[in-house]
Amino acid sequence: MERLSATTTAVDPSSTKARLAELSAAVQRLGLRRQRIDSRQMLWLGGAVLLPLGVLVVFSGWYGAAHSPYLFEQLPYLISGGLIGLALVITGGFLYFGHLVVKVADEGRENRQLLERIATTLEHMDMVTVPATVSRDNSDDRLPGRARRGASAGKSGG
């Protein structure tokens, strides 16, 4: 029998770093190939497929039942075409509704962030600008000449 001997060799650190960089680049390329579909797109796609498919199934069930003279031949069309088609239409409608709810929630979140930025900007502007002080005395010095005379004439005539 032959004996196997294990020998250890020193690994070059520069080659290890290069191999790790190659591995990292390969992993990043893998992530680019697989695109992720978000939930809003999945809801829209599911509704876009199931709703028309359900309408088509209901129509085909009606067509089959309408062209069959016997009741025992019409019941399978009613069950497969009518009920399954109705279930597909309702499911597709709920998926569309879910898409709408997610879209409204996203828009509400974006609007809230926009309003928060506007409020922060307005607060910053309020801190930067010095508010004008208005004198509280009863003199009409802040009115133009003609308005001052008319205002004083109205006061004395009352």
Residue, then its C-alpha position, 0 to 999 in steps of 0.5 A: m500500500e502506498r502512503l499519501s502524504a499531505t504537504t502544505t504550501a504557502v499561499d501567495p496573499s496577492s493571488t488570494k486577493a485577486r481571486l477574491a476580487e474575481l469571485s466578488a465580481a462574479v457574484q455581482r454579475l449574478g445579481l444583475r442577471r436576476q431582476r427582482i419584480d416588486s409586489r406592485q408589478m406582481l399585483w398588476l401582472g396577476g390582475a392583468v392576466l387573471l381578469p381577462l382570462g376569467v372573462l374568456v372562461v365565462f364566455s367559453g362556458w356560456y358559448g358551450a352551454a348555449h350550443s348544447p340542447y340538453l341540461f346534463e350537457q350544460l351543467p359542466y359548462l356552467i361549473s367550469g365556465g361560469l364558476i371558475g371564470l367568475a372566481l378568476v374575474i374576482t381574483g383578478g379584480f382583487l389583485y388590481f385593487g391591491h395594486l391600486v392600494v399599494k400605489v396610493a400608499d406609495e404616493g401618500r408616503e412620497n407626498r408626506q416626505l415632500l410635505e416634511r421637506i417643505a415644512t423644514t424649508l419653511e422653518h429654515m426660511d423663518m429662522v433666516t428672515v427677521p419678522a417685521t415689527v408693526s408699531r401698535d400705536n394709533s397714529d396713521d403714519r404707516l398709511p399713504g397721504r391721501a388714505r391718511r386724510g380720508a381715514s382721519a376724516g372718517k373718524s371725525g365725522g362719526 
